[in-house]
Amino acid sequence: MFDNLSDKLQRVFKNLRGEGKLTAENMEAALREIRVALLEADVHFRVVKQFIEAIKEKAQGEEVLAALSPTQQVIKIVRDELVKTLGSHQSKLRMANEPPTAMLIVGLQGSGKTTTTGKLARWLSKNGHNPLMVSVDVYRPAARQQLSVIARDIKLPIYDGTPEETKPLELARSALREARQTGRDVLLVDTAGRLHIDDELMLELQQLKDELNPAEVLFVADAMTGQDAVKSADQFHKSLGITGVMLTKMDGDARGGAALSIRSITNQPLKFVGVGEKMDALEPFHPDRVAQRILGMGDMLSLIEKVEESIDQKQAEEMQRKLIDNEFTLEDFRDQLRQIRKLGPLESLLGMMPQIGPMKGLKDMKVDEKEITRVVAIIDSMTARERANHMLINGARRRRIAKGSGTSVQEVNALLKQYAQARKMMKSLTGGGFLGKRLGKLKLPMLQ
């Protein structure tokens, strides 16, 4: 996410290092590079123009602080302007005064509306709401069935309608009545899409909007389509009046042009981003956190929230005690790996770490998820005594473990070496070292 833009901006800041102070010359050179970086990231040209002008104005009016280098000054100015461009603050979902709150999910065909409807329902359910879903796409044969399958997978209710209900308005009315009768406080309406915007589609959506009086009209767009997503969002807003945008496939969008352009072009906030295929891969959009990630500062708040949501706190505290008391066993090592898996793709987690100092380049690491499976299989092939005391594992035991786990003796040896290194590293981290002092409150499995 934003990898290309982040790398280019890092080069701009690197070029400014070593300068004694901000001058018109070095600032002009930096602005040129920032302009090129934004345009290459597929940011709308109008947004780029406004962005550069704002930075230039702030840089010229900025009081030079003795303690700050030119690089730090530019980073602060760019960060503040990025936050402003992205929306200044998180835009939360609006709820109706009287439940149920209706939310229309709209967008072009293929943008990911149906999957995003399921993800949003799951997110709402995890955050204290009782959502009901309904698909009013009566044109695409598999659309309603697709939402039914998703509803079953996430174990949340859906209104399927009756054979007589063949029109979008009929389905929407009945679903709203069902939500009232069953005590559901949110109704998510997955609407039909088209390959392109047409009058018939907009008329249907307007009728649904008039009927349901939704608190939110959320436009779903594929971030990978860049400026096409921004253009479609703008057209939908002018015709329908959207209240927010949800971008899908943000994890695969290395440029980030759509995210950086949508707020300025539509004047509507980006509310959620899809960051993976799994149903829990939907995140509220935080402009300040995203700005920090773009500038290589990481997104520790999001990482902490993900950890707190997925990791058993008591187990993490017990693991920390074991490390301090030198009782961290192979069984604990295996349990930690299983907990890490709950957090999602490891490459995504590494991307949230600050790209500075010893952690610079972490986001570029390629993680073989199958390696975790192999490690767990090897540890599972050990006896309880071997897991409790790795010093017992001699040559004969290593051969038996390799055979039982379908691996080689070399892989068993590599695991034992990794375990010893991890044990040593984790103990130093929890012992109040450089990272331990700064991440002390973060109960990351790999840091416990």
N, C-alpha and C positions, 0 to 999 in steps of 0.2 A: 504494500500500500504506500503510494507516494515515493517509492524507492528512487526513481529517476530524478525527480525534483529534489529530493533530499540530498542525493549525491552531488548534484550540480550546485546547490546552495552551500553545501559544505566546502566545495572548492572556492566559491566566492569568498567565504569567510577566511579560508586558509590564505588566500592571496592578500588579505588585509592585515594578516598577522605580521608583526614586525614593524608596522608603520607607527611613527611616533604620535600622530594625531590625525583626525579626519580633515582632509583637505578637499577642495572642490574637485581636484583631479582624481584622487583615489576614490572618492564617492561616486563620481560620474562613471568611472570604469566599473565599479561594483554594480551600479544601477543598470548599466548595459548588460552585464552578465545575468543579473536577476531577471531582466526583461526577456532575454533569450531563453533562460531556464523555464520561465512561466509559459512562454509561447510553445516551447517544445513539449511541455507537459500538457498541451492541448487546453490551456485556460483561454477562455473567450477574450478576444483582443480588446474589447471594451473594458473588461475587468482588469486586464493587464495594464492598460493605460491609466485607469484610476488608481491602481495599486502603486505604480511607479511614481505618479505625481504626489500621492500621499506620503510615501517614504521620503521623497526628495524634500518636501516641505518640512517634515518633522526633523530630518537630519540637519537642515539649514538652521532651524530654530532651536535645536537641542543644545542645552548648556553642557559643555564638556566637563565631565566629572573626572577629577584627577585619578581616582581609583580605577577608572574604567579604560580599557583599551579601545581603539577604534572598532575592533571586531566585536567586542561586547556591546558597544553602542549600536552598531548596525544590527546585530542579532536581536537586541531588545526592540528596536524600531520595526524590524521585519516581523518579529513575533506578534507585536501589538496589532500590526496591520493585517496579518494573517487571521488572527482571531476576529477582527472586525469584519473581514471579507467572508469568513466562514459562518458568522452569525452572532458573535460576541458572547452569547451564553446558550446553554442547552435549552432547546425548545421542547417542553414536555407535552404529552398528549392532553388535549382538552376533554373534559368530561361534562356531560349535560347535568343540569340542576336536578332533573328527575330521571332516574334510570328507567329503561336501558339507554345507554349512549350508543347511537348508531355511528359507524365509521364506514365510509365508502372507500374501497380499495380500487383505484383506477390505473389505467396505463395501456400501452400498446401490447399487442399479442407477442408473446415470447419474452417479455420483460421480467417474468418471474412473479407475477401477481399472486397466483394460487399458492405457491410455496411460501411466499412472504406472508400471506394471510395466515397460514398455519404457524409460521414462526412468531408472528405478532400475537396470535392467540396464546401460544405457549408462554411468551414473555409476560403477557397480561396475567395469565394464571399464576405464574411464579411471583408476581408482584401484587398479589392481593385482590385480583379481579376474578369474575366468573363469566368468561366470554362464551358466546354462541356464534358459530359460523354458518354462513349460507352462501352458496354459489348461485348467482342469477345468470350465469352464462348458459343460455339455452341453445346456443348455436354450435358450439364445439362439443361433439359427442362425449369426449372423455373428460371434459372440464369438471363437471360436477362429481364424477366418479373419482377423479384425482383428489379433490378436496376431501371426499369421504375417506379415502385411504389415508390421507395425512391426518385427519381427525382421529381415526382409529389408532394410528401410530403414536400420537401424542396424548391419547386418552382424554380427548375433549369433545364436547357435543357439537353436532352439526344438524341443521334443519334440512332434511332431504326433500320435503314437499310431497305432494300427492300427484298421482298421474294426471289429474285435471289441471294442476298448476303448471302451465306451459309458458307463461309470460313472466319476464323479470319483475314487473310491478306486483304481480300476484304472489310470487315467491317472497319478495321483500316484505310485503304486508303481513303475510302469514308468519314469517320468521320473527318479525318484530313482536307480533302477538304472542308467539311461543316464548320469546325471551322474557316478556312481562309475566307470563303465567308460571314460568319455571324459576323466576328469581335471578335471571342472568342480568348482569349490570352493563355488559357491552355486547353489541351485535356487530360483527365484522361481515361486511357484504362484499364478496369477491365478484367483481363485475366482468362483463365480456370485454374483450379487446379486439383490435383490428390491426392489420399490417400497417395501416396508415390512418391518420385522423380523417374522419368524414362526418358529414352533417347528421347522418342517421345515428352514428355512435353517440355524438354529443347530445342529440335530442333525447335518446334513451337515458343517458346519464343525468341529464337535467331533470327528467321526470322522476328518476329515483331520488335525486337530491330534494326535489319539491315534496315528495311523499314522505321521506324519512327525516328530513330536517337534520342531517348529520352534524355532529360536533366537529368531525374531521373528514376532509376529503383528501386522502393520501395518494399521491402519485408515485407509482413504482417505476423505476427506470434502471436499465442495465448500465452500470458505470463504465463497462468496457466500450460502450458506443460513444463515449466522450461528448463532443458537442451536439451530436444527434439527440442525446438524452436531455441536454439543456434546452435545445430547440423544442422538443416534444413537451417538456415540462412547461415551457413558456406558453405554447399554444393551448395546452390543456387549461392553464391558469386563466388565460384570456377568454376562453370559451365557457369554462365551468366554474372557475374560482376555487383552485385547490388551496389547502391550508398547510400542506407540508409535503416533503418528498422523502421517499425511502429508496436508497440506492442499493442494488444487488451487485454481487461479484466484486465488492471493493477489495477483497483479498487478492484478486487477480489483476487489479488495475494499478500498474506501476507508475502511471502518469498522474492521475488524480485531477484531471482538468474539469470533469463534471462536478465533483465535490466543491472545487474552488470557485466555480462559476455560477452554480444554481442560485445561491442566495442573492447575489447581485443582480442577476438577469430576471428572476421571477419575483424577487422581494419576498419569497416564502422560505421558511427554514428547512434545512435538512434535519429530519427527526431520527431516522434509524439508518444503519448500514448493515448489509448482509456481508458476513466475513467468512463464509464457508457453506458447504452443502448440508451439514447437519442441522436439525431443527432448533438447536440452541445457539446457532451461529448468527444471531441478530443482536446488534448492540445499539444502545442509544448514542446519538451523535453529540460529542462534546467538543465544540470548537477550540477551546483552550488546549485540551489534551492532544487534539489532532495537530494543532500548530506546533506543539512541542515535539511531536513525532517527526514532523516534516523537517524541523531544525536539528534533528538528531539528539534531542533531549530525553527521548523515551516517553513512555506513558505508564508510569509506575502506579498511578491511581487506578487505572483500568485493570492492570495486572493484579493489584491487591484485591480489588473487588471480585475478580475472577477466582482468585485463590480462596477468598473468604466464602464464596458461594459453593465451591467444589470440595474444599478440604475439611476434613473433620478436625476441629480445633483441639479437642482433647487428645486426639492421636498425635497431632503435630507437637503439642506441648510435651507429651510423653517421649516422643522421638528426640526432642531437644535435650531432655533429661538424660536419655541414654547416651547421647553423644558426649555430653559433659562428663558423664561417669564412665566413658569408654566402654559402653555396653551395646554399641550399634552392631547388630549381627547381619548376616546375609539375608535372614528372613525379614528384618527391618528394611534392608536395601530393596528387596523385592516389593514390599508393601509400599515403599516410597515411589517406586517406578509405576506401580498401579495407580497411585494417587495422582502422579504427574499426568498420566494418560487422561484423567478426567478433565484436565484443564484445556484439552483440545490440541491441535497440531503444535508441535514444539517450535517449528519455524515461526509460527504466529506469536508465540510467547517471547521468543528471542527478539522479535521485531519491536516489542514493547520496552526492551531494556535500553537505557541511555547508550548512544553510540559514541562514547567518549572514554578516554583513559583505557583501562584494562578491558573494557567491554566493547571497544571499538571493533566493528566488523562482525559482531555476533549475528546481526540480521542476515548476513551473507552466508552463514553456515548452512550446509545442507544436512538435514537430519534424516537418518534412515529409521523410520518408525518400526520396521521389521526387526531391527536390532533389539528393541525393547522386548519384543515377543521371544526372541532367541534367549535373551538373558533370563527372562522369567521362566522359560522352559528348563534352562540349565539348573536354576535354583530349585525348581519344583522337583527335579530328579535327585536332589540330595536328601539325605535322611535328616530328621529333626536335629540330631546331634551334630551333624556336619554344618547345618545352617547356623547352629548356635556357636560353633567353634570351628572356624575355617582352617585352623592349624592342623586339624585331624585329616584333612584331605591330602592323602599321599598319591603316589603314581597310580596304584591299583584303583583307588577310589575315583580318581580323575577319569580313568578309562571307562569305569562303570557309569559314571555320571554322563559322559559324552555319549555313550551308547544309549542310555535311557532317554536322553533329550534329543537324539537325532542330530547331534553336533559332533565336532572334533575335539580331541584333547587340547589342541592349540586354542580353540575358542573357549574352553573351560579355563585354561591358563590365563587367557586375556581377560576373562571376567573377574577372576580372582585378583588380578593386577589392578583392574579398574576399581574393584571394591576397596582395595587397600588405599588407592589414591583418593577415592571419593571420601573415605572415612577420614583421611588425613586433612583433606581440603575442608570438609564440613566442620571438623572440629576447630580449625583455625578461623572459619567464618563465624561460628557461634561463640568463639572465645573473645570477641570484642575487637577483631581486626578492622581494617579499613572499611570493608563492606559490612561487617557485622554491626558496627556502630551506626551506619546509615540505614541499614535494612533490618534493624533489630525488631521492629514491629511487624515485619512482613513474614508471615508463617509459610514461606515457600517450602515445599517438601524437599527440594534439592538443597536448601540452605539450613535444614534442621539437623 
